[in-house]
Amino acid sequence: QVQLVESGGGLVQPGGSLRLSCAASAGFFSIYVMGWYRQAPGKQRELVATLTPSGSTNYADSAKGRFTVSRDNAKNTVYLQMNSLKPEDTAVYYCNAKRGTRYEYWGQGTQVTVSS
């Protein structure tokens, strides 16, 4: 059974930082595109960032310059470092793993709240 387990969410003040973690099954990163998505109340889930097996990254415009996606192969963990957080970043953040059109998995989500 494939599992993606997120952690690291919480309450942070505007301008602060958080690092989200997503623990995955061993060997995942070599064949799956890993991604972070978020869903704010009343809004559709949206892409935040992706990381391919080769190490290429892609970011939503809202995340560019503030968020960084990375991975630690030894720990089977992918990270989302979020800096300069804004209230509009408040959402449930989900880890995603995708391989082609047939295989896709989601984590349970972790809440990020940016508020003073």
C-alpha positions as CSV (number, residue, x, y, z in Angstrom):
1,Q,0.0,0.0,0.0
2,V,1.4,3.3,-1.0
3,Q,1.5,5.9,1.7
4,L,2.2,9.6,1.7
5,V,2.4,11.1,5.2
6,E,2.6,14.9,5.5
7,S,3.7,16.8,8.6
8,G,4.9,20.3,9.5
9,G,1.8,22.4,9.2
10,G,0.6,24.9,11.8
11,L,-0.1,28.5,12.7
12,V,2.5,31.1,11.7
13,Q,2.5,34.9,11.5
14,P,2.7,36.7,8.2
15,G,6.3,36.9,7.0
16,G,7.1,33.7,8.9
17,S,8.3,30.3,7.6
18,L,7.3,26.7,7.7
19,R,8.7,23.5,6.3
20,L,6.3,20.8,5.3
21,S,7.5,17.2,5.0
22,C,6.0,14.3,3.1
23,A,7.3,10.8,3.9
24,A,6.9,8.4,1.0
25,S,7.5,4.7,0.3
26,A,11.1,3.8,-0.6
27,G,12.1,4.2,-4.2
28,F,9.2,6.5,-5.0
29,F,11.3,9.5,-6.0
30,S,13.0,7.6,-8.8
31,I,9.8,7.0,-10.8
32,Y,7.1,9.4,-9.5
33,V,6.7,13.1,-10.0
34,M,6.2,14.5,-6.5
35,G,4.0,17.5,-6.0
36,W,2.6,19.9,-3.4
37,Y,-1.0,21.1,-3.8
38,R,-3.1,23.3,-1.6
39,Q,-6.8,23.9,-1.1
40,A,-8.2,27.0,0.6
41,P,-11.8,27.1,2.0
42,G,-14.2,27.5,-0.9
43,K,-11.6,27.2,-3.5
44,Q,-10.4,24.5,-5.8
45,R,-7.2,22.5,-5.1
46,E,-4.3,24.1,-6.9
47,L,-0.7,23.2,-7.7
48,V,2.0,24.7,-5.6
49,A,5.2,23.0,-6.8
50,T,6.5,19.8,-8.4
51,L,9.7,17.9,-8.4
52,T,10.5,15.3,-11.1
53,P,12.7,12.2,-10.7
54,S,15.5,14.0,-12.5
55,G,15.3,16.9,-10.1
56,S,13.5,19.5,-12.2
57,T,11.2,21.8,-10.3
58,N,8.1,23.8,-11.2
59,Y,6.3,26.4,-9.2
60,A,3.0,28.2,-9.3
61,D,3.4,31.9,-9.8
62,S,2.2,32.5,-6.2
63,A,5.1,30.3,-4.9
64,K,8.0,31.5,-7.0
65,G,10.7,33.1,-5.0
66,R,9.2,32.2,-1.7
67,F,8.7,28.4,-1.7
68,T,11.3,25.7,-2.4
69,V,10.6,22.0,-3.0
70,S,13.3,19.5,-2.3
71,R,13.9,15.9,-1.3
72,D,16.1,13.7,0.8
73,N,16.4,10.3,-1.0
74,A,18.0,8.7,2.1
75,K,15.0,9.6,4.2
76,N,12.4,9.1,1.4
77,T,11.0,12.5,2.2
78,V,10.1,15.5,0.1
79,Y,9.9,19.0,1.6
80,L,8.3,22.2,0.9
81,Q,10.1,25.1,2.5
82,M,7.8,28.1,2.7
83,N,9.2,31.6,3.4
84,S,7.6,35.0,3.6
85,L,4.2,33.5,4.2
86,K,1.1,35.5,3.5
87,P,-2.5,35.2,4.8
88,E,-3.5,34.0,1.4
89,D,-1.2,31.0,1.8
90,T,-3.6,29.7,4.3
91,A,-4.9,26.3,3.1
92,V,-4.7,22.6,3.5
93,Y,-1.5,21.4,1.8
94,Y,-1.4,18.0,0.2
95,C,1.5,15.8,-1.0
96,N,1.0,14.1,-4.3
97,A,2.8,11.4,-6.3
98,K,2.0,10.9,-9.9
99,R,3.3,8.5,-12.6
100,G,1.8,8.9,-16.0
101,T,-2.0,9.0,-16.1
102,R,-2.6,5.7,-14.3
103,Y,-0.9,6.1,-10.9
104,E,-1.6,8.9,-8.5
105,Y,-1.6,9.1,-4.8
106,W,-2.4,11.8,-2.2
107,G,-1.5,12.4,1.4
108,Q,-4.0,13.2,4.1
109,G,-3.2,16.9,4.1
110,T,-1.7,19.3,6.6
111,Q,-3.3,22.6,7.7
112,V,-1.2,25.8,7.2
113,T,-2.7,29.0,8.8
114,V,-1.0,32.3,8.3
115,S,-2.4,34.9,10.7
116,S,-1.4,37.5,13.2
